[in-house]
Amino acid sequence: MKKQTKPKIWLVPALCYAAALLLYFGVCGFHLLADHLHRQSGQLEQKDLPFDSFYAEGVLLKDNDDGGTDIVSADPDPRLIYSPGEPFYATRFTFSAERCNKPGGEIVLYYTTRPGEDFSEQKRLSAQLAADGSWYFDLGGRRVTALRFDPDTSGGVLWRNWSITLNAQKPLADYFLPDARQVFALLFLPALLAAAMLEALHIRRNYLAARRGEGETDGKS
């Protein structure tokens, strides 16, 4: 009688995790290539955005003693809206500044992808802190129609030595570093898929065993 080989159960989750990693790095590589091609064609141009390139709501520009200008939020919901009139590709949006008087709360960026669309919580990004102390948002090379930058949520915050850059150059490693949500997905989704596949294999094995048992019984009768 031929000895049955015990199935290697560990292969199923191993293959699921390997497939998930390949898919993740494939998507990251696609975004890297897409950004490169858009930069080469001039569709992803890096721009330093002056204050007058925005429509300001609850944000004022104030001269300081150093001969520069400061940004001051005049209410708890300050907004700087960038809407050039035509859709454009956007990758990294950066805000570099020094808070001079008090904490400002959360820094967020909203975006729209269709003309006439309202800003909403579904298309909202929270700021991430860079190593140099600036804040940035990754838009992932999206084609957008408008951006709304909210520099704080408390009002009365004075920002000095500020600059805003659209499509700042993104470090190569940042294309492949997962955020918290992606880490969660890479850890748990392959495990769920492997569990579902193992359960399906178990059901199939039991079904085939039952069919073999019925065949043997019929053969003896």
N, C-alpha and C positions, 0 to 999 in steps of 0.2 A: 504494500500500500504506500502510495506516494505521500511523503510528509509535507503537510501544508506549511508554507512560509508565513510567519507572523507578520502582519502588516506594520510598516513603520509609521506609526501615527504622527511622530514628530515632523515628518516631511510636509504634512499639510500646513501647519502654521508657519513652518520655515519658508515654504513657497509663497504663502500669502504675504508675509513680511517682505520677502525679496521682491515680489511683484509691486507692492506698495511703494517701496523705495525706488524702484526703477521708474514707476509712473511719476513719483514726486520729482526726481531729478530730471526726468524728461520734460516735465512742465516747466521747471526752473530754467532748463536750457533753452526751451522755446521762448520764454520771456526775455532771456538774455539776447538771443538772436534777433527777436523782433525789435528790441530797443536799439540794437546796433544798426539794423537796417533803416529804422526810422531816423536815427541820427545821421546816417550817411545820406539820406534823401532830404535832410533839412526839416523833417516833420517833427523832430523832437529837439528843438533848439533850446539851449540853456539861456534863461533870461533873468536878470536882476530886475525885480518889479518895484518901481518907485511908488510913492504914496498916491500920486495922481493917476496911476493905472487902475486903481480900485474905486468902486462906489462905496463910500464910507457911511456907516450908520452907527452912531454912538461912539465914534472914534475921531479924535482931533489930532492935528499936527501942531506942535508947539516948539518955538525956537528956544534953544538953551544957551547957557553962558559960554559954551565951548565953540559956538558958531555953527553947531549942527541943529538937527531937529529931533524931537522926541515924539513918540506916539503916546497918547493919553486916552484911556477908555473913559467915556463920559457917562456910561450907564452899565448895569450888570449884564447886558447882552450886546456887547460891541461886535460889529461885523465889518469885514472888508470883503467886498464882492468883486471878483474878477470875471468879467464877461466880455471877451473881445469881439463877439458877434459871430464868429465862425467856430465850428467844432475843432478841437485840437487834441493832440496826444499829450498825456501827462504821466510822468513817472514819479520823481521825488520832488516834493515841495518842502522847502526848508525855511525856518524862521530862526534867526540869530539875533539876540537882544539881551540887555541887562535890565532886570527889574530893579527899580531904584527906591521904591517906597514900601511895598507890601506884597504878600503872596497874591497871585492872581487867579488861583483855581485852575480848572481844566482848560487845556488848549485843544481845540478841535477843528476839523476841516470837513466841510460838506461839498459834495459834487453832484452835478446833474449830467445825464447822458443823452437827453433829448431836448430840443428847443422848446421853450415855454414850460418846462418841467419845474415844479417847486422843489426846494430843498427839503429833505426828509431824513428821519433817523435811520432809514434803511440804507442810505448812502452817506454814511458818516464815519470818519476816521479819527481815532484818538492819537495825540502826538506821542512820538517815541523820542527818548533823549539820546542824543549822539555823544560820542566820547569827548567832543570839544565843547559840550555844554549847550549846543543848539538843539532845536526841536525839528523833527522831520516827520513827514507822512509819505508812505509809499502807495501810489495810485496804480502801480502795476502795469504801466503802459496803456491805460484806458484811453479811449477816445471820449472826451468830455466836452460839454458845452459851457459850463460855468463852474466856478469855485467860490466857496464862501468860507473865509478864514475868521474864526472867533478866537482872539488872542487871550481872553480870560473870561471868567464868569462872576467876577466880583465888582467890577467898576472902580474907577478912580486909580487904576494902575498906570504908572509911568514907565515906559520902556525907552531905554537909551542905547545908542550905538546899534541900532537895529538894521536888519537887512532881510529881504524876502527874495528867495530864488525859486524859480520854476524850472523843473527838469534839471536839477543839480545832478552832477555825475554820481552814479551809484557805485560803490565799491563792488568788485567782482564777487567777493565772498557773500555779500548781502543778498545776492540773487538765490543763494542756496541755503542760507540759514533760515530754518522754519520759525514762525512765530508761535505763540502759545497755543492757538487754535490748531495749527498744523501739527504741532507736537502731539496734542491730544488725539488727533485723527490718526496719525502714524502709529501711535501706541495701541489704540483700542479698536479701530475699524478692521485691521487685519485679523485681530483675535476674534472678533465677532463673525467675520467671514469664515475663518477656519472652523469655529464651533458649528456654524450652519452646515459647512461642507462635511464635517465629521458625522454630524447627526444624519445627514442625507445618506452617507455611505453606510452607516449603521442600519438605517431602515432598509436600504437596498440589500445589505448582506442578510438580514433577517428574512426578507421576502424571498431571496433566492434559496436560503436554507429551507424555508417552509415548502417551496416548490419542489426541491429535491426530495424532501421527506414524503411529500404526497406521491411523487413518482415511484419511490421505493415501495411504498405501501401498495400502490396499484400493481406493481410488478409481482408482488408476493401473493396477491389474491387470485 
